[in-house]
Amino acid sequence: MSQTSTPLDQKKFAEAQASELGNWQSGAADPAHVQHELDEHSEIERPLREVFGNETFGRGLEVGIGPYSLGFLAVHFADRVGRIDGLDPLPRLDVRVADAALQERVDEARRRVNYIQSQAEAIPAETASYDIVSCINVVDHAQDPGLILKEIERVLKPGGLFVFGVSTLSQVGERLWHYRRWKTPSEWLFVAHPHTFQWNAADALLRTVPGETIWHDRPGLFQRLAGHGRMSFWIRRKENA
Ligand SMILES: C[S@@+](CC[C@H](N)C(=O)[O-])C[C@H]1O[C@@H](n2cnc3c(N)ncnc32)[C@H](O)[C@@H]1O
């Protein structure tokens, strides 16, 4: 396991979450911010539809959905998922924008989600509850990334699908990040992202839980060494019992 996924103490996690909440609160009436939240992560929709054809999923869980209660499943994959729970430790916020059409899109997506305020290190759900779980742009903000992956594996049904996304940095990029964090530790970016991952470390962390990776978008060698900082995705299937 990468050192970068070492669990945080309660104080550091509380600081990260306070910083996270401030960012969401400041954008909740800003149409550009809200539009960005709706558009984000659409790049994983096409591979998901290609890999799974017309497969549909009864119950879905979005881990770390964000306090706007939008996430990936309810916005980009709602036609395939029967019922969506959205989990996040932060309280659900009101989202109010002046643009009526945008507001309607937001409300429509939010109506699809049953919001649950909780950390994902202890998901309040029975073992084998969900047919699909997504967790995108969350574990580098979380208290214990490894425990979250174990919990996701627990609540997935055998054969269930896991869509995972995390920001990954190149070797050089991660060193630069740590240097900049050392120089300005109180900068929002560094407080809100207590963990960092190179692609190989994120992949290794995923492999600590059972399951098979059926699709990923691993960056090329040069990019892994020096040339990338981006959201990387994996699609995994839990083993059938
Ligand atoms: C950058 S936001 C991403 C939100 C959403 N997944 C998206 O991509 O738009 C990170 C989210 O992870 C949530 N988060 C942080 N720690 C968590 C934890 N331990 N369990 C579940 N969610 C967590 C934060 O509260 C925040 O809403």
The ligand as a Gaussian input file, in Angstrom:
#p B3LYP/6-31G(d) Opt

LIG

0 1
 C      -13.943000      16.574000      -4.418000
 S      -15.414000      16.075000      -3.686000
 C      -16.075000      15.038000      -4.967000
 C      -17.551000      14.893000      -4.932000
 C      -18.110000      14.029000      -6.057000
 N      -17.695000      12.653000      -5.933000
 C      -17.663000      14.574000      -7.376000
 O      -16.776000      13.993000      -7.998000
 O      -18.173000      15.623000      -7.754000
 C      -14.917000      14.905000      -2.457000
 C      -16.071000      14.413000      -1.618000
 O      -15.622000      13.320000      -0.832000
 C      -16.282000      13.401000       0.396000
 N      -15.576000      12.613000       1.396000
 C      -14.466000      12.956000       2.094000
 N      -14.176000      12.004000       2.982000
 C      -15.101000      11.042000       2.859000
 C      -15.324000       9.816000       3.534000
 N      -14.537000       9.417000       4.506000
 N      -16.390000       9.086000       3.164000
 C      -17.197000       9.496000       2.151000
 N      -17.024000      10.651000       1.486000
 C      -15.986000      11.433000       1.832000
 C      -16.241000      14.883000       0.693000
 O      -17.139000      15.248000       1.723000
 C      -16.587000      15.470000      -0.662000
 O      -17.963000      15.647000      -0.820000

